[in-house]
Amino acid sequence: MWSKDEIEGKRKEITGTIKERIGEMTGNDALEHEGIADQAEGKAQKEFGKARRKLNEVIEKGREANIGQ
């Protein structure tokens, strides 16, 4: 299951893509660049959330293994 950071990051990526496309279509360079920045921020947040989730899964498996001993 995706973490809160992964979901929020994906939302920022999608919003950024929309802004970039609208900026391209309207000739609004500022909006286009803002969209690109939002996409990068969203990707970083999503990847951070993914890494955090994976780390928590490893920790949980370790705890379960210690309980079974």
Secondary structure, 3 states (H helix, E strand, C coil): CCCHHHHHHHHHHHHHHHHHHHHHHHCCHHHHHHHHHHHHHHHHHHHHHHHHHHHHHHHHHHHHHHHCC
